[in-house]
Amino acid sequence: MAATLTDVARHAGVSIATASRAFGEPDRLAPATLDRVLEAATELGYATPQSASTATRTFGVILPDVANPVYGTLLKAIQGQAWHGRHRIVVFDADEDLRREREQIEQARKLDGILLCSPRLPDADVLELVGDTPCVVVNRLIDGASCVVMDTEHGPAQAIEHLAALGHTHIAYASGPRGSWADVRRADTVARACERHGIRLTRLSHQAASIQGGRAAAAPAAASGATAVVAYNDLVALGLEAGMLELGRRCPADISIVGIDDIDLAGAVTPALTTVRMPIDRSGTVAVDLLLQRIAGETIDDVPPLASQLIVRASTAAPAA
């Protein structure tokens, strides 16, 4: 059996993302790390996606909302990694519409492969629509599909631990779009962490993954009596902050707010947003490598979740007396 990128990463003692950079972005690695990965590849006889097939590939990238900066970052990483092999991508914007997502998967099947990012359709529908077309799913686990996911456990649990240490005893979770795999996992992690710390949790209703969605969640969050809110993503968190201010509640003096993703805007607003940093760009890089391996007919091992990490900034503080 031909060696895979996962084999190389394991043999070199590095993450699969680091191994991927050795072939796609070698200038981002320390020389010693790069040498270790390349030596492992040579010893295992690993053929890079570019060397395994010199053909230029065209694959579809299906996104739920191209206006969301998370997917902009993901798309940029995908494009950058595809460019190394001079592969082409065709971008599809599902616009959080299940019917459009279904039609776009059917259209993308005509290409060499599909990168399906955060799909909203049920698992069975995704597998049926993809059929035999090489496909990698990003930011969702689907049994029977090759998947790249970002960790939904460590970072969000750190956020609850941080709020507990500040003295918060009642936290709200501002949910994202209905049907979002990541939203379900993040909400479950928050619920388990709150239970461990003896914190009361209020789960707010589903909203769009946008600033407008956050504004809509502000009044229910204020009415809940929670002294802190963990939002589905940074956009919802920023909308919450704006909505709370309109209600006369300041962040963090009156309410603490935590986002998830760590988009560029999170550190540029005032107060700077405490958030969970997600490895968005690495997800795109790894996904392209896996898809090219799938197109080449290689067997792919499961990829472990890419790590998340809490970034503490100014939007969280001890609750008001």
Secondary structure, 3 states (H helix, E strand, C coil): CCCCHHHHHHHHCCCHHHHHHHHHCHHHCCHHHHHHHHHHHHHHCCCCHHHHCCCCCEEEEEECCCCCHHHHHHHHHHHHHHHHCCCEEEEEECCCCHHHHHHHHHHHCCCCEEEEECCCCCHHHHHHHHCCCCEEEECCCCCCCEEECECCCHHHHHHHHHHHHHCCCEEEEECCCCCCHHHHHHHHHHHHHHHHCCCEEEECCCCCCCHHHHHHHHHHHHHHCCCEEEECCHHHHHHHHHHHHHCCCCCCCCCEEEEEECCHHHHCCCCCCEEEECCHHHHHHHHHHHHHHHHCCCCCCCCCCECCEEECCCCCCCCCC
